[in-house]
């Protein structure tokens, strides 16, 4: 987990027009490692965060039961039969490299007169560690990110890391409020453009995710309520009415390697040529059926394309007529009978030909509202100003908005008597919230969908047809790279069974 020369060189390259040619002349001694100021590293770190999220979001879409694969490709048994080892799904190395970037910013912001980057870097550090815990459980935290000073960092208890992240976010908000972005440095921030109000709101939104992820853990009620009340007292609020995204039209350009990575992987090239994997992800039969049964066709038409995929001559529109009967899901893990021509692909909420410069979404406003709904439902005496019902209904509306559906369709569910959509008619309010979170994460936040699924077991999705028993992965293996370089500390975690070694917040 050393700070790599490669990341510094990449930081300089990706800075693009934001840096001048003279910047590359900062070192004249060829035997001296190059360095960079925090603003350039921060921009590159944010971009790298999206690259890292791409893989785990894809896996999460599968294992939460929202996506499967088309039968136009050989079935992946690692993903759909759960035949994987510690050589598969290594997100660890990329995440820790990215954390080193943010730590570099934190460590050097003061000395370079860029204090305004310290708070945002701490927020990103907290979010990334939250995701790492949700993949692996115990991991290096207190001794990590120290470069050559600690080459074999100890593993910290996952619950203790979660608590440390809340403290880190508190520190971040203090730094954010005390240090406004100066001059043109806001351009280094490709998420909020240097808007410190939004950074503080995002910090609180990440806090709420961390707190509610452990809401079912025995003995955590008092701690969670105290921390929520502290957020309210702080007065910064939460992200509302918009999603948190990285990049966008001012960052992504129609050049190879510089377009939105989602578009690049499953959509099209910078010239509009279809990628080989464009027909790979399919919407599951369960997700399509759930939406149809609930009359939720507005979101269905945004989550999926009708059979035949996107019309190449009319971007964003399906080849087939967009009526409910033309949306066909694929059974999870099916290996035959469901070819691209007769099944539904990932829809316009994620991929439209020519739209290579959309922001890469890392948190939706719908998730924030539904976390607030869960908090108020589970802990009615917290000082949040809204009701569980009002947050729930706003969460559905924000999901419609994020997917590009008419939000009036969300309002139509009020009083509809449809279970898990109409608050008053829903027989189990917590299940209703979990169901709407699952739907809100579709296409946009696959990893969070899988994490919430592990936490609640809702909705009850079908097992992969590749598997003959009920076992499903509840975590990932520590990668063989860490086992090789930090052997004693990995070994001290005991034998990891990816089907039974549950994370601390996954109580059943």
Secondary structure by P-SEA (a helix, b strand, c coil): ccccaaaaaaaaaacccccccccccccccccbbbbbcaaaaaaaaaaaaaaaaaaaaaaaaaaaccbbbbccccccccccccccccccccaaaaaaaaaaaaaaaaacccccccccaaaaaaaaaaaaaaaaaacccccccccccccccccccccccaaaaaaaaaaaaaaaaaaaaacccccccccccccccccaaaaaaaaaaaaaaaaaaacccccaaaaaaaaaaaaaaaccccccccccccccccccccccccccccccccccccccccccccccbbbcaaaaaaaaaacaaaaaaaacccccccccccccccccccccccccccccccccccccccccccccccccccccccccccccaaaaaaaaaaaaaacccccccccaaaaaaaaaaaaaaaacccaaaaaaacccccccccccccccaaaaaaaaaaaaaccccaaaaaaaaaaccccccccccccccccccccccccaaaaaaccccccccccccccccccccccc
